[in-house]
Amino acid sequence: MLLAHRLVRPLSHARSAVERGLTSVEQRIDAWAHRRLARLPTTGPRAWLVELVVFTLKQAWACLFGALLLAAILAARLWYPDDAPLARNDALTLVAVALQVLMLVTRLETVREMRVVLLFHVVGTVMEVFKTDVGSWSYAADGMLRVGAVPLFSGFMYGAVGSYLARVMRIFDLRFDRYPRRWLTAVVAVAIYANFFTHHWWWDARWLLVAAVVVVYGRCVMHVRVLTQVRRMPVLVAFLLVSSVIWVAENVATFAGAWLYPAQAAGWHLVSPHKLVAWFLLMLISVVLVAWVHVPRPPDEQARDVGRQVPDRRERRTDHSTATTPATSTANSAPTTNVAGPPLRGPGSIVGSADGVDSGVG
């Protein structure tokens, strides 16, 4: 089982960047990455550092929509004039719409991911209308682009979570061992969503729901492909990590005055860590919704140890000089290898693989 922490999943044949599900912008990044990463070692401390850098960059790429929206919220707090003809909340709504359109036009986001954003927008806005009505939090009472007391840009903040999850599924080629039955996850998600409403006049079942999530997802393990290697992580750990990042983003947003909790009305302070439980449960709703768009796939049955299959730079140079059939690669496709067996996936891939899955590239 320990060997599974350093695995490579071979492809039966090399696939082009388009076939693997990259957008046109990602194709160019993929080609650039292949040229740079091909010269780097695949073992040792430098290889680990490269993998960490690529993991961080891929996470940033997956967070692109949410990061841009959060930057706009912070910029509006710092520089948007209070006496501007257009209300700050309306300006943020227009910025959010412009970001969505821009990401589609420039191929930074696929049509499928845009649909996920819109789905989360609707689900989030419905909850926002209820929560602001009962006083859980509040927005500035300005602007015309709103539903009740909720400015429309707020739905895009929920959409940013959906965008991240949809993008991370393909960027890291996520696969899942022992993923629970989707109907069961849907039942838990519906119960969580209902509890966000019903706990205001009935028993708050959040801790029971947390226990249900632990039971349902406790055995599930996520396979994450960073470069040529696949790392394994319990799904519950991933939920907790992403929830923590959302909580940090929430603190930035409330500091920027996007919304305020009642305890922050007299002066801003950190959002209570108790909110991590709410974000953890919201993560489950988000995962279930994305799973109905991007069906979770099991890991490939075949796996080979990276150290045995991917030679370091010196070995590659030797193989190149002695092989009867030299290895070849192209900028937008996974390079082949002279090692016996199917060709290996290329280290510079942005999305990893979309084999057999409609990528929905717009």
N, C-alpha and C positions, 0 to 999 in steps of 0.2 A: 504493500500500500504506500510505503514511503516513496517508492520510485515514481508514483503518480504525480508527485510535486514537480517533476521535471520531465515533461512528456512532449512529444511531437506527434501530431496527427497527420499522417501522410494524405495527400490527394491522389486520386487515381489518375489524374491528368492535370496539367497546368491549365489554369483558367485566366482569362484576361481580367483587367481591373473592372471593366463594365460588367462582365458576367458575375463577378464576385459582389457586385452591389455598390460600387463606389459612385458618388456623384462626380461630375466633371472636374470640380475643384479638387476633390479627393484623389482623382486619378493623377493630377499633376503632383500633388504632395506625395503620393505613393511612389511615383517614378523618381522623385528627388530623394526620398528616403531609401529606396533600393540602391541608388548609386552611392550614397554615403555609408549605409550600414553594411554593405558588402565588403568594405575594407576593414571592418572592426572585428576584434576577436569575439569568439562565441563562448569562451570559457574564462573563468578567473574573475578577479575583482572588477576589472574594467568592463567586462560583459554585464556584471550585475548592475554597475552604475548606469550603463547604457539602457538596460531594461527598466530601471527606475525612472530615468528621464523620459523614455518613450511612454511608460505607464502614465506619468504625470501629464504629458502632452495629450495623450489620448483622452484622459479624463477631462482636461480643459476643453478639448474639441467637443466632447459629448455635452459639456455644460454650456456650450456657446450661446444658445438662446437665453438661458437664464442669467448668464454672466452679463450679457449685453443689456438685458432689461434691468438688472440690479444696478449696473453702472449708470443707466439713465435715471433711475430713481434717486441715486446718490447725487448725481449732477444737478438734478432739479432742485434738490434741497440746498445745494451750495451756491448755485448761480442763477436759478430761475427767478426773475423779478416778481415781487409780491403784487405789484400793480400792473402786471401784464394783462392785455385785453383777453387773452385766452387763459382760462383757469389752469392751474398746475396739473390737476388730475386729468383734465381733458387733454392737455399736452402729452401726458404720459400714455394715455390711451392711444393717441395718434402715433406716438413713437413705437408703441408695442405693435400696432398694426403695420407700420412701416418696416419694422424689423422682420416681421413674419413674411411680408411680401418680398423684402430684399433677400432673405435667406432662400426663398424659393426661386427667385429670378436668377440669382447668382449660383444656384445649385449647391448652396451650403446645407440645404435640408431637402429631404425627399418629400414627395406628396403624401406618402404614408405617415411620415412623422408629423406633417402639418395636420393631418386628420386627428392624430392623437392629441395634439395641442388643443384643437377645437373641442374634442370630447372632454378633456380635462377642464377647459374653460367653462363649459356648461355645468359640469358636476360641481366645480368649485364655486361658481357664481350662485348657484342655488343654495349652497351651504352658507355662503357669505351673506346673502340676503337675510336668512334666518338668524345667523349669529349676531349681526349688527342690530337686528330688531330686538333681540333679547339682551343686548348690552355687553356681549362678550368682548368686543373691541369696536373701534369706531374710526371713521375716515373724516377727513376735512369736508365740511359741508359746502363745497364749491363745485362748479362745473355742471354741465348739462348731459354729458355722456355717462349716464349712470342708470342703475336699476334700483329704485328706492334710495337707500343711503350708501349704495355700493358703487363706486366708480368702475367702469368696465375694464380698466387696466388690471384690476385685481384678479380677474379670471385668467389672465395671461400668466400670473405668478404660479397658479396651479398648473397651467399649461407647460410652464418651464420644467416642472418636475416630470411631467409626461414626456416632454421632448427629450430630457436627459435619459430616461429609462429606455425609450425606443431607440435612441442613438447608441447607447452603450451596449444594447443587445447585439447590434451588428458590428460596431467598432471593435469590440473585444471578442466577437464570435462566441457569445456565452452559450454554454451547454450545461445541462442539469442532470445529475444523478438523483433518482428517486424523487422526481418532482411530483407533488401531490396531484390528485385528480382535480381538474379545473372546476368541475361543478362544486367540489367541496371548498375550494378556495373562494369561489363566488359566494357561497353561503356565508362564509366568515366575513367577506368583504361587505356584503349587504348588512350584516349584523353590526359591523363597525360603523358603517355610514349612518345607519339608523340611530346608533347610540350617540352620535354627535348631536342629534336633535333631541332624543327622548330623555337624556340625562338631565335636562333642565327641569323636568317635572316628574321624573321617575328615578329609580335606582341607577346610579352610574356603574355600568358593567365593564368599564375599560380594563380593569385588571383581569377579569375573567376572559375578556377578549384577547388580552396579551397572552394569557395561558393557552388559549385556543390556537393562536398563531404559532406559539412554540411547539405545540403538539403536532399541528398540521405540517409545519415546515422543518421540524426538528431534524429529520433524517436527510433532508435535501442538501446536496453539495453542488456548488457552482464551479464550473471549469472556465477559467479566464485565460484567453490566449493574448499575451502581450506582444512578444516577437515570435520566435520559433518555438517557444516553450509555453506550456500550459500549467497554470497554477490552480490549485484547488482551495476553495474557501466555503465554509458553511454559509448557507444563504442567510441565516439569522444574523451572522456577523456583518454581512453586507448591508442588511436592513438597518442595523444599528449605526454603522458608519455613515451611510447616506442620510439617515435621520439627524445625526449630529451635524453634518454639513448644512442641512436645511435650517437647523436651529441657529447656526452661526449666521447664515444669510438673513434669517428673520431678525436677528439683532441689528444687522446693518440696515435693513429696511425700516425697522421701527425708529432707529436713530435718525434716519433720513426723513421721518415723519410720514411715511407711506400710510401707516395706520398706527394706532396706539391702543394698548390695553388699559383698562381702568386704573391699574396701579401705576401707570406711567403718566397719567394726566398731570400730576404735580411736578413732574420732572422725569426725564428719561433715565432708565437704568436697565441692566441686562434682563432679558426675558427669563422667567423662572425656568430652571432646568426641568421642572415638572412637565413643561411643554414637550420635552423629548418623548414622553409617552404618547402624546397626541400625534406627533410627527411619525413615530414608529408605526402607529396604527394607520395613519394616512398613507404611509409607504405601502402597506399591504393592499389598500384599495388601488393605489397606483400600479402596483405590480400586476394585480389581477386584470385591470383594464388593459394594460400593455400586453399581457399574455394572451388576450383574446385577439390581438392584432398580430403580434409576433409569437406564434405558438412555440413554447419552450421545447427545445430538441435535446435528446440524450447525447452524450459524448460518443465519438466514433469508437467502435469496438477495438480497432487496432491502435496501438500506441507503441512508440519506440523511444528509447532513452536518447536525449539530445546529445549527450557527450559522445555516444557511439555513432550517431548518424550525422552530426554536423561538425566537420573538422574545423580546427582553428585556422588562422590565416596562413601559417606556414604549411600545414597539411594540405590546404587547398592549392597552394602554389605547387607542391610536389605532385598532387593528383593531376593538375593541369598539364604538367610537363610529361607525365607518363601515361595518361589515359589514352586509349585508342579512340574513344569517342568523347571529345571534350564536352563539358557541361555548358549549357547555353542558357541565357536568360534574356528577357526583354524588359523594358522599363515598366510596363504595366502588367506583367504577368509574373507568376511565381517561378523562380529559377528551378531548373532540373538539377539532378545530382547524379554522379557516377556510382554512388553507393547502391548496392543491390536493393531493389524495392522501388515502390512508386516515388515520384518526385516530391520533394518537401515544399511546404508553403514558404513563400518569400518573407524575409524578416522585415521588409518595409511596409507591409500591407497595413492600410489604415483600418479597414473593416474586418480583416481576418478572412472570413469566408461567408458567402451567402449561398452555398451549394444547395441546389434543389429548392430554394425559397425565392419567391417573388420579392425582389427588393423594393419594388414600388418607386424606383427612381423617377423623379419628375423631369 
